């Protein structure tokens, strides 16, 4: 009952012009781009906070 990998891959074809490809790429962009922007902003804020903490510690 188990399909071998070779049999499964023989029926698999990549087609970038398939019907759902554009929709899938749009959905991916709409869900991942905001997350990437938020993560970048978080990292930037953490770096600035770290620099402020270092300055406070060095002044003490």
C-alpha positions as CSV (number, residue, x, y, z in Angstrom):
1,X,0.0,0.0,0.0
2,X,3.0,2.3,0.4
3,X,4.0,4.3,-2.7
4,X,7.6,4.4,-3.4
5,X,9.3,7.7,-3.7
6,X,10.2,7.1,-7.3
7,X,6.6,6.4,-8.3
8,X,5.3,9.5,-6.5
9,X,8.0,11.7,-8.1
10,X,7.3,10.4,-11.6
11,X,3.8,11.8,-11.5
12,X,5.0,15.2,-10.1
13,X,5.5,18.0,-12.6
14,X,6.5,21.6,-11.8
15,X,4.5,24.1,-13.7
16,X,5.0,27.8,-12.8
17,X,2.1,28.7,-15.2
18,X,-0.4,26.6,-13.4
19,X,-3.7,28.1,-12.3
20,X,-3.1,28.5,-8.6
21,X,0.6,29.6,-8.8
22,X,-0.2,33.3,-9.0
23,X,-2.7,33.1,-6.2
24,X,-0.4,31.1,-4.0
25,X,2.4,33.6,-4.5
26,X,0.1,36.5,-3.7
27,X,-1.1,34.7,-0.6
28,X,2.5,34.0,0.4
29,X,3.5,37.6,0.0
30,X,0.5,38.9,1.9
31,X,1.2,36.7,4.8
32,X,5.0,36.8,5.0
33,X,5.9,40.3,4.1
34,X,4.2,41.9,7.1
35,X,5.8,39.3,9.4
36,X,9.2,40.2,7.9
37,X,8.7,43.9,8.4
38,X,7.6,43.4,12.0
39,X,10.6,41.1,12.7
40,X,13.0,43.6,11.2
41,X,11.5,46.4,13.3
42,X,11.8,44.3,16.4
43,X,15.5,43.5,15.7
44,X,16.2,47.2,15.1
45,X,14.5,48.2,18.4
46,X,16.4,45.4,20.3
47,X,19.7,46.7,18.9
48,X,19.0,50.3,20.0
49,X,17.8,49.1,23.4
50,X,21.0,47.1,23.8
51,X,23.2,50.1,22.9
52,X,21.3,52.2,25.5
53,X,21.8,49.5,28.1
54,X,25.6,49.3,27.3
55,X,25.9,53.1,27.6
56,X,24.1,53.1,31.0
57,X,26.3,50.3,32.3
58,X,29.5,51.9,31.1
59,X,28.6,55.2,32.7
60,X,28.0,53.5,36.1
